[in-house]
Each structure stands twice: as structure tokens, then as C-alpha cells.
Amino acid sequence: MSEELADKQKQVVELQNQIKQLEREIKSHQANQQSSDYYLFVESSGSEINVAERLKSGEQKLIDKKDFTDTLDISDNFFVYKHTSEITQTTDSEFESILRDFDQVESEYGDNFYVRVMTFYNGQRLPLGTENSKTDIHILIQPTELGYENKTFVVSDFYDVDLISLKEKDISVELTFEHGRFPRKKETIVIRPELVKFKDK
């Protein structure tokens, strides 16, 4: 009798191990499926990715940053503005609706996604006599495939921004803008659903 019971216990343990193994395989398959579904834009597994698939409500994620030195005034009030610009992924739904509904905005279609870009004064000021407001660049990415979430980003903070172009290039959309004053400087941001970053020069 005890031998039979030990046999049954052994079978139960084996079945429990098989169940655990199957659960692990299912979880792994689901994770891979979600990743490959979301990143259908990525051509190969070696592609660079820095955008989170989902953020919790109110969460922000720093995804790129770059240091700048801009000379803004060369008169008696010589002024050099040293700053670090950051690209932040955000879940601010009010900001997203403003971008989606605004009429005067740069926009462009990429491969399976749509990009809309606006500039806003961020309320911060520089110690200059006039026109001293700093500007943030706001980016909205809307996938054209059903089932994918919109992505919103804030690029902070520049002085005297002019959006030059927003154009599709290869599998990305590239935003080119000028900022600063003496001299004006040109910068490009690469935009894809899985990657938003300053373009290497």
C-alpha cells in the first residue's frame, strides 16, 4: 500500500513540474508575441529601441539627452546658455489631446505611424532683456495600425526654436529644427514608434 502511495505522489510531483514548465512556456510565448506585435516597425532584432511599450498613468521615462552651449547675446549683456536637453516619454493625456486637435502643427506620415510636432513656451525664462522664454518641443506618435497606443514625448528646453522640416526618411521620420542665436544651431531628432533620439552627427 505504501509503495502504491509513493508511486502516486511521484506522479503528482511530475505532473506539477510539467504544469509549471508549460506555464513558463506560455508566459514566454506571450511576452515574445507582445514584443513582436508592438515592434512590428523594427526590421531586425538588432535595431535600437528606447521607447517603452506602455507607461503607468502619470509615469515619465527619460529616453535621451544631450548637452548644448548656446550664445544668445553678444552685446554688453554677453550671455552663454549651457543646458542639457532631455527627451521624455510621458502619459499626460491632456497634452496628447491638445496635440491631436491642434491645427497649426507640423505633421508627417511614416511607415505604419503618424507624427505630429508642436512647440510651446514652457514658462521658464532666461536672464535676457527681451524674448527670454524657453521652448519645449512636443511630439505625438500615432500608429496607423489598430491596437497600438499613442506615444507622447517632450523635448526640453531650447531658446528661440524654429521647426525647419519634418520628413520621412527610410523607416523613420526626422524632425530638423534651429535654436539659439549667435550662431543659430541646427539639430535633428529621429522619430519611430520604438525609438526617439537626437541624431548622431
C-alpha positions as CSV (number, residue, x, y, z in Angstrom):
1,M,0.0,0.0,0.0
2,S,2.8,2.5,1.0
3,E,4.6,1.6,-2.3
4,E,1.5,2.5,-4.3
5,L,1.1,5.7,-2.4
6,A,4.7,6.7,-3.0
7,D,4.1,5.9,-6.7
8,K,1.1,8.2,-6.8
9,Q,2.9,11.0,-5.0
10,K,5.8,10.7,-7.5
11,Q,3.3,11.0,-10.4
12,V,1.7,14.1,-8.8
13,V,5.1,15.8,-8.4
14,E,5.9,15.0,-12.1
15,L,2.6,16.4,-13.2
16,Q,3.1,19.6,-11.1
17,N,6.5,20.1,-12.7
18,Q,5.1,19.6,-16.2
19,I,2.4,22.2,-15.4
20,K,5.0,24.7,-14.1
21,Q,7.1,24.1,-17.3
22,L,4.0,24.7,-19.5
23,E,3.1,27.9,-17.6
24,R,6.7,29.2,-18.1
25,E,6.5,28.4,-21.9
26,I,3.1,30.1,-22.2
27,K,4.4,33.3,-20.4
28,S,7.5,33.3,-22.6
29,H,5.5,32.9,-25.8
30,Q,3.0,35.7,-24.7
31,A,5.9,38.1,-23.9
32,N,7.6,37.4,-27.3
33,Q,4.2,37.7,-29.1
34,Q,3.5,41.1,-27.4
35,S,7.0,42.3,-28.2
36,S,7.0,41.3,-31.8
37,D,3.4,42.7,-32.3
38,Y,4.3,46.1,-30.8
39,Y,7.7,46.3,-32.5
40,L,6.4,45.3,-36.0
41,F,8.2,48.5,-37.1
42,V,11.6,47.1,-36.1
43,E,13.3,45.5,-39.1
44,S,15.7,43.3,-37.1
45,S,16.3,42.2,-33.5
46,G,19.5,44.4,-33.7
47,S,17.5,47.6,-34.0
48,E,17.9,50.2,-31.3
49,I,14.8,50.6,-29.0
50,N,14.4,53.2,-26.3
51,V,10.6,53.8,-26.1
52,A,8.6,51.9,-23.5
53,E,5.6,49.9,-24.9
54,R,3.4,51.1,-22.0
55,L,3.8,53.5,-19.1
56,K,1.7,53.7,-16.0
57,S,-0.7,56.7,-15.6
58,G,1.4,59.7,-14.7
59,E,4.7,58.0,-15.3
60,Q,7.5,59.6,-17.3
61,K,10.6,58.0,-18.8
62,L,13.8,59.8,-19.8
63,I,14.9,58.2,-23.1
64,D,17.6,60.5,-24.4
65,K,19.6,63.6,-23.5
66,K,22.2,65.9,-25.0
67,D,24.3,68.9,-23.7
68,F,24.3,72.2,-25.5
69,T,26.1,75.5,-25.3
70,D,24.3,78.4,-27.0
71,T,25.5,82.0,-27.2
72,L,22.3,84.1,-27.0
73,D,23.6,87.7,-26.6
74,I,26.8,89.3,-27.8
75,S,26.2,92.9,-26.7
76,D,27.1,94.3,-23.3
77,N,25.0,91.6,-21.8
78,F,27.1,88.7,-23.1
79,F,25.2,85.6,-22.3
80,V,26.0,81.9,-22.9
81,Y,23.2,79.4,-22.2
82,K,24.6,76.0,-21.1
83,H,21.8,73.4,-20.9
84,T,21.0,69.7,-21.1
85,S,18.1,68.9,-23.4
86,E,16.1,65.8,-22.5
87,I,13.6,63.7,-24.5
88,T,11.0,62.4,-22.1
89,Q,8.2,59.9,-22.8
90,T,5.0,60.9,-20.9
91,T,1.5,59.7,-20.3
92,D,-0.1,63.2,-20.0
93,S,-3.5,62.6,-21.6
94,E,-4.4,66.3,-21.7
95,F,-1.2,67.1,-23.6
96,E,-2.0,64.3,-26.0
97,S,-5.5,65.7,-26.8
98,I,-4.0,69.2,-27.3
99,L,-1.6,67.8,-29.9
100,R,-4.1,65.7,-31.6
101,D,-6.6,68.6,-32.0
102,F,-4.3,71.5,-32.7
103,D,-4.5,72.9,-36.3
104,Q,-1.2,74.8,-36.7
105,V,1.3,72.0,-36.4
106,E,4.0,70.1,-38.4
107,S,2.9,66.6,-39.2
108,E,4.1,63.7,-41.4
109,Y,3.3,60.0,-42.1
110,G,6.0,57.4,-41.5
111,D,5.8,53.7,-42.2
112,N,2.8,52.5,-40.2
113,F,2.7,55.6,-38.0
114,Y,1.9,59.3,-38.0
115,V,3.9,62.1,-36.3
116,R,2.6,65.5,-35.1
117,V,5.0,68.1,-33.6
118,M,4.4,71.4,-31.8
119,T,6.4,73.9,-29.8
120,F,5.2,75.5,-26.6
121,Y,6.8,78.1,-24.3
122,N,7.4,76.2,-21.0
123,G,7.0,79.2,-18.7
124,Q,10.7,79.3,-17.8
125,R,12.8,82.5,-18.5
126,L,16.4,83.3,-19.2
127,P,18.2,86.4,-17.8
128,L,17.9,88.4,-21.1
129,G,16.2,91.7,-21.7
130,T,13.6,90.6,-24.3
131,E,12.2,87.4,-25.8
132,N,13.6,85.3,-23.0
133,S,11.1,82.4,-22.8
134,K,12.4,78.9,-23.2
135,T,10.6,76.4,-25.5
136,D,9.8,72.7,-25.3
137,I,9.1,70.6,-28.4
138,H,6.1,68.2,-28.1
139,I,5.9,65.1,-30.2
140,L,2.9,62.8,-30.7
141,I,3.3,59.4,-32.4
142,Q,0.0,57.8,-33.6
143,P,0.4,54.2,-35.0
144,T,-1.8,53.7,-38.1
145,E,-2.3,50.0,-37.1
146,L,-5.2,49.2,-34.8
147,G,-4.5,48.0,-31.3
148,Y,-1.4,50.2,-30.7
149,E,-1.3,53.1,-28.2
150,N,-0.3,56.7,-29.0
151,K,3.1,57.8,-27.6
152,T,3.8,61.4,-26.3
153,F,7.2,63.0,-25.8
154,V,8.6,66.3,-24.5
155,V,11.9,67.6,-25.7
156,S,13.2,70.3,-23.3
157,D,14.3,73.0,-23.3
158,F,15.6,75.3,-26.1
159,Y,15.7,79.1,-26.8
160,D,14.1,80.5,-29.9
161,V,13.1,77.3,-31.7
162,D,12.2,77.2,-35.4
163,L,10.9,73.9,-36.8
164,I,12.6,73.6,-40.2
165,S,11.3,70.2,-41.5
166,L,9.5,67.0,-40.6
167,K,10.2,64.4,-43.2
168,E,10.0,60.7,-43.7
169,K,13.5,59.1,-44.2
170,D,13.9,55.4,-44.6
171,I,11.9,53.8,-41.7
172,S,11.9,56.9,-39.6
173,V,10.6,60.5,-39.6
174,E,13.2,63.1,-38.9
175,L,12.5,66.4,-37.2
176,T,15.0,69.2,-38.0
177,F,14.9,72.5,-36.1
178,E,17.1,75.5,-35.3
179,H,17.6,77.1,-31.9
180,G,19.9,79.6,-30.1
181,R,21.1,82.9,-31.6
182,F,24.8,83.5,-32.1
183,P,25.1,81.4,-34.2
184,R,21.8,79.6,-34.9
185,K,22.3,75.8,-34.5
186,K,20.6,73.0,-36.3
187,E,19.5,69.8,-34.6
188,T,17.7,66.6,-35.8
189,I,15.6,64.1,-33.9
190,V,15.0,60.6,-35.2
191,I,11.4,59.5,-34.6
192,R,10.0,56.0,-34.7
193,P,7.4,54.2,-32.5
194,E,10.2,52.3,-30.8
195,L,12.9,55.0,-30.9
196,V,13.1,58.8,-30.3
197,K,16.6,60.2,-30.1
198,F,18.9,63.0,-31.1
199,K,20.6,62.1,-34.4
200,D,24.3,61.5,-34.2
201,K,26.3,63.9,-36.4
